[in-house]
């Protein structure tokens, strides 16, 4: 079955969501690389942040020009 979204947060121009399986999705304005897709292109639909594939995410926060994710297993913080 499909994973459920368990957290969603918004920055000034982008949105991020965490699934029940720990996958992170982002969409919106891509300026400054804040979507985490190795590009500054914006997205109209959620896209999984593949650079974190296999690293379960517990929580995410969006700022105006950045995104921060905290891992489930170790509490490691990723920021971009």
RAGIRA-V329210 format. One record per residue. N is the residue number from 0. BURIAL is b if it has 9 or more other ideal C-beta (glycine too) atoms within 8 Angstrom, else e. Layout:
# RAGIRA-V329210
{{N;BURIAL} {N;BURIAL}}
This chain:
# RAGIRA-V329210
{{0;e} {1;e} {2;e} {3;e} {4;b} {5;e} {6;e} {7;e} {8;b} {9;e} {10;b} {11;e} {12;e} {13;b} {14;b} {15;b} {16;b} {17;b} {18;b} {19;e} {20;e} {21;b} {22;b} {23;b} {24;b} {25;b} {26;b} {27;b} {28;e} {29;b} {30;b} {31;e} {32;b} {33;b} {34;b} {35;b} {36;b} {37;e} {38;e} {39;e} {40;e} {41;e} {42;b} {43;e} {44;e} {45;b} {46;b} {47;e} {48;b} {49;e} {50;e} {51;b} {52;e} {53;e} {54;e} {55;b} {56;b} {57;b} {58;e} {59;b} {60;e} {61;b} {62;b} {63;e} {64;e} {65;b} {66;b} {67;b} {68;b} {69;b} {70;b} {71;e} {72;e} {73;e} {74;e} {75;e} {76;e} {77;b} {78;e} {79;e}}
